Amino acid sequence: VQAEDLVLPLPGSGIRYPTYLQKVYEEVSLEVLKLPLSVFHEAPPFGMPLVGDYRRMVVKPMCVEWEVLSPEEAAARARSNKGRLLKTDAQRLLEAQAGVNLTHNAESPQNQEKAFHPKNASIPSTGTGSIILKCDLPSSSYLTVAVREVTRKDDGWQGVNKL
């Protein structure tokens, strides 16, 4: 079994908890949510069913690419793209429909779509630059969660240690 194959039940009426974790789920529900676990299996509030779900414990991103920008490069790109380092999905869709590039002084599409690899990356020696990360993930999976896990400091919350 690989870590990507493991799933965790999210509380809801359609979920069956592993017998050995039932008590832990009940305790964490009370401590973190301030609700008994049974509330998720009763008549739904406001007629909205809370069926729950099984979420993968680990999701492995595919097609990972990154680009390191110096402070000057980041500032120039942001200036040319209405304050953003990347185009929004809406901006890309509108450009595709119109057949034009909506940003001023934007880099060529060949450079924007270029894959970046560690051997091509250089970290600036002064100031703060930017790192642009791109990858493919299944729905309801977020790269920001992985970045937070890698960069965050211990916040002292011990809830995760109970699982």
C-alpha positions as a Markdown table, in Angstrom:
| # | Residue | x | y | z |
|---|---|---|---|---|
| 1 | Val | 0.0 | 0.0 | 0.0 |
| 2 | Gln | 1.3 | 3.4 | -0.9 |
| 3 | Ala | 0.5 | 6.7 | 0.9 |
| 4 | Glu | -1.5 | 7.9 | -2.1 |
| 5 | Asp | -3.9 | 4.9 | -1.7 |
| 6 | Leu | -4.9 | 5.8 | 1.9 |
| 7 | Val | -8.1 | 7.7 | 2.5 |
| 8 | Leu | -9.5 | 9.5 | 5.5 |
| 9 | Pro | -13.3 | 9.7 | 6.2 |
| 10 | Leu | -14.7 | 13.3 | 6.5 |
| 11 | Pro | -17.7 | 13.3 | 8.8 |
| 12 | Gly | -21.1 | 12.8 | 7.2 |
| 13 | Ser | -24.2 | 10.5 | 7.1 |
| 14 | Gly | -22.7 | 8.4 | 4.3 |
| 15 | Ile | -19.5 | 7.7 | 6.1 |
| 16 | Arg | -18.5 | 4.5 | 7.9 |
| 17 | Tyr | -15.6 | 5.1 | 10.3 |
| 18 | Pro | -13.0 | 2.4 | 10.9 |
| 19 | Thr | -13.8 | 0.8 | 14.2 |
| 20 | Tyr | -10.4 | 1.4 | 15.6 |
| 21 | Leu | -10.7 | 5.2 | 14.8 |
| 22 | Gln | -14.3 | 5.8 | 15.8 |
| 23 | Lys | -13.4 | 7.0 | 19.3 |
| 24 | Val | -10.6 | 9.3 | 17.9 |
| 25 | Tyr | -13.1 | 10.8 | 15.4 |
| 26 | Glu | -15.6 | 11.4 | 18.2 |
| 27 | Glu | -13.0 | 13.1 | 20.4 |
| 28 | Val | -11.6 | 15.3 | 17.6 |
| 29 | Ser | -15.0 | 16.3 | 16.5 |
| 30 | Leu | -15.9 | 17.5 | 20.0 |
| 31 | Glu | -12.5 | 19.2 | 20.5 |
| 32 | Val | -12.0 | 20.9 | 17.2 |
| 33 | Leu | -15.6 | 21.4 | 15.9 |
| 34 | Lys | -17.3 | 21.6 | 19.3 |
| 35 | Leu | -19.9 | 19.2 | 17.9 |
| 36 | Pro | -20.6 | 15.6 | 18.6 |
| 37 | Leu | -19.9 | 13.3 | 15.7 |
| 38 | Ser | -23.5 | 12.1 | 15.8 |
| 39 | Val | -24.7 | 15.5 | 14.6 |
| 40 | Phe | -23.4 | 14.6 | 11.1 |
| 41 | His | -25.7 | 11.5 | 11.1 |
| 42 | Glu | -28.9 | 13.2 | 12.2 |
| 43 | Ala | -31.5 | 15.1 | 10.2 |
| 44 | Pro | -29.6 | 17.7 | 8.2 |
| 45 | Pro | -29.8 | 21.3 | 9.3 |
| 46 | Phe | -31.8 | 23.5 | 6.9 |
| 47 | Gly | -32.5 | 20.4 | 4.8 |
| 48 | Met | -28.9 | 20.3 | 3.6 |
| 49 | Pro | -27.5 | 16.8 | 3.7 |
| 50 | Leu | -24.1 | 16.3 | 5.2 |
| 51 | Val | -23.0 | 13.1 | 3.5 |
| 52 | Gly | -19.3 | 13.4 | 4.1 |
| 53 | Asp | -16.6 | 12.1 | 1.8 |
| 54 | Tyr | -13.4 | 10.0 | 1.7 |
| 55 | Arg | -10.4 | 12.1 | 1.0 |
| 56 | Arg | -7.0 | 10.9 | -0.1 |
| 57 | Met | -4.4 | 11.4 | 2.7 |
| 58 | Val | -1.7 | 12.2 | 0.2 |
| 59 | Val | -2.0 | 13.5 | -3.4 |
| 60 | Lys | 1.0 | 13.4 | -5.6 |
| 61 | Pro | 1.1 | 16.3 | -8.0 |
| 62 | Met | 1.8 | 15.6 | -11.7 |
| 63 | Cys | 3.7 | 17.7 | -14.2 |
| 64 | Val | 5.4 | 19.8 | -11.6 |
| 65 | Glu | 7.2 | 22.9 | -13.0 |
| 66 | Trp | 8.7 | 25.9 | -11.2 |
| 67 | Glu | 10.4 | 29.1 | -12.0 |
| 68 | Val | 12.5 | 31.3 | -9.8 |
| 69 | Leu | 12.3 | 35.0 | -10.4 |
| 70 | Ser | 14.7 | 37.7 | -9.1 |
| 71 | Pro | 13.1 | 40.7 | -7.4 |
| 72 | Glu | 13.6 | 42.7 | -10.6 |
| 73 | Glu | 12.0 | 40.0 | -12.8 |
| 74 | Ala | 9.1 | 39.6 | -10.4 |
| 75 | Ala | 8.4 | 43.4 | -10.4 |
| 76 | Ala | 8.7 | 43.6 | -14.2 |
| 77 | Arg | 6.3 | 40.7 | -14.7 |
| 78 | Ala | 3.8 | 42.1 | -12.2 |
| 79 | Arg | 4.0 | 45.5 | -13.9 |
| 80 | Ser | 3.3 | 44.0 | -17.3 |
| 81 | Asn | 0.4 | 41.8 | -16.0 |
| 82 | Lys | -1.8 | 44.1 | -14.0 |
| 83 | Gly | 0.0 | 43.5 | -10.7 |
| 84 | Arg | 0.0 | 39.6 | -11.0 |
| 85 | Leu | 2.9 | 37.2 | -11.7 |
| 86 | Leu | 0.5 | 34.8 | -13.5 |
| 87 | Lys | -2.5 | 35.4 | -15.6 |
| 88 | Thr | -5.9 | 34.4 | -14.1 |
| 89 | Asp | -7.9 | 31.6 | -15.7 |
| 90 | Ala | -10.5 | 34.1 | -16.7 |
| 91 | Gln | -7.8 | 36.3 | -18.4 |
| 92 | Arg | -6.4 | 33.3 | -20.3 |
| 93 | Leu | -9.9 | 32.3 | -21.4 |
| 94 | Leu | -10.8 | 35.8 | -22.6 |
| 95 | Glu | -7.5 | 36.0 | -24.5 |
| 96 | Ala | -8.1 | 32.7 | -26.2 |
| 97 | Gln | -11.6 | 33.8 | -27.2 |
| 98 | Ala | -10.4 | 37.1 | -28.5 |
| 99 | Gly | -7.2 | 35.7 | -30.0 |
| 100 | Val | -5.2 | 38.5 | -28.4 |
| 101 | Asn | -2.9 | 39.1 | -25.4 |
| 102 | Leu | -4.6 | 41.3 | -22.9 |
| 103 | Thr | -1.5 | 42.2 | -20.9 |
| 104 | His | 0.9 | 45.1 | -21.8 |
| 105 | Asn | 4.5 | 44.2 | -22.6 |
| 106 | Ala | 3.8 | 40.5 | -21.8 |
| 107 | Glu | 6.5 | 37.9 | -22.4 |
| 108 | Ser | 6.1 | 35.8 | -25.4 |
| 109 | Pro | 3.9 | 32.7 | -25.1 |
| 110 | Gln | 6.9 | 30.5 | -25.7 |
| 111 | Asn | 8.6 | 31.8 | -22.6 |
| 112 | Gln | 5.5 | 31.7 | -20.5 |
| 113 | Glu | 4.8 | 28.0 | -21.2 |
| 114 | Lys | 8.5 | 26.9 | -20.9 |
| 115 | Ala | 9.1 | 24.1 | -18.4 |
| 116 | Phe | 11.4 | 25.1 | -15.6 |
| 117 | His | 13.8 | 22.6 | -14.0 |
| 118 | Pro | 16.2 | 22.9 | -11.1 |
| 119 | Lys | 19.2 | 23.1 | -13.3 |
| 120 | Asn | 17.7 | 26.2 | -14.9 |
| 121 | Ala | 16.8 | 27.9 | -11.6 |
| 122 | Ser | 19.0 | 30.4 | -9.9 |
| 123 | Ile | 18.1 | 32.0 | -6.5 |
| 124 | Pro | 18.8 | 35.8 | -6.3 |
| 125 | Ser | 21.5 | 36.7 | -3.8 |
| 126 | Thr | 19.8 | 39.8 | -2.5 |
| 127 | Gly | 16.2 | 40.9 | -1.8 |
| 128 | Thr | 13.2 | 38.7 | -2.0 |
| 129 | Gly | 12.3 | 37.1 | -5.3 |
| 130 | Ser | 9.4 | 34.9 | -6.2 |
| 131 | Ile | 8.9 | 31.2 | -7.0 |
| 132 | Ile | 6.1 | 30.3 | -9.5 |
| 133 | Leu | 4.9 | 26.7 | -9.1 |
| 134 | Lys | 2.7 | 24.9 | -11.6 |
| 135 | Cys | 1.3 | 21.4 | -11.4 |
| 136 | Asp | -1.7 | 19.2 | -12.2 |
| 137 | Leu | -3.8 | 18.1 | -9.2 |
| 138 | Pro | -7.2 | 16.4 | -8.9 |
| 139 | Ser | -10.2 | 18.5 | -7.9 |
| 140 | Ser | -10.3 | 19.6 | -4.3 |
| 141 | Ser | -6.5 | 19.4 | -4.0 |
| 142 | Tyr | -4.5 | 22.5 | -3.5 |
| 143 | Leu | -0.8 | 23.2 | -4.0 |
| 144 | Thr | -1.0 | 26.0 | -1.4 |
| 145 | Val | -1.6 | 23.3 | 1.3 |
| 146 | Ala | 1.7 | 21.6 | 0.4 |
| 147 | Val | 3.6 | 24.9 | 0.3 |
| 148 | Arg | 2.2 | 25.8 | 3.7 |
| 149 | Glu | 3.3 | 22.4 | 5.1 |
| 150 | Val | 6.8 | 22.9 | 3.8 |
| 151 | Thr | 7.2 | 26.6 | 4.9 |
| 152 | Arg | 5.2 | 26.9 | 8.0 |
| 153 | Lys | 6.5 | 27.2 | 11.5 |
| 154 | Asp | 5.1 | 25.1 | 14.4 |
| 155 | Asp | 1.9 | 26.9 | 15.6 |
| 156 | Gly | 1.6 | 24.8 | 18.8 |
| 157 | Trp | -1.7 | 23.2 | 17.8 |
| 158 | Gln | -1.6 | 19.6 | 19.0 |
| 159 | Gly | -4.8 | 18.3 | 17.4 |
| 160 | Val | -3.0 | 16.5 | 14.6 |
| 161 | Asn | -1.1 | 14.4 | 17.1 |
| 162 | Lys | -4.3 | 12.6 | 18.1 |
| 163 | Leu | -4.7 | 10.9 | 14.8 |
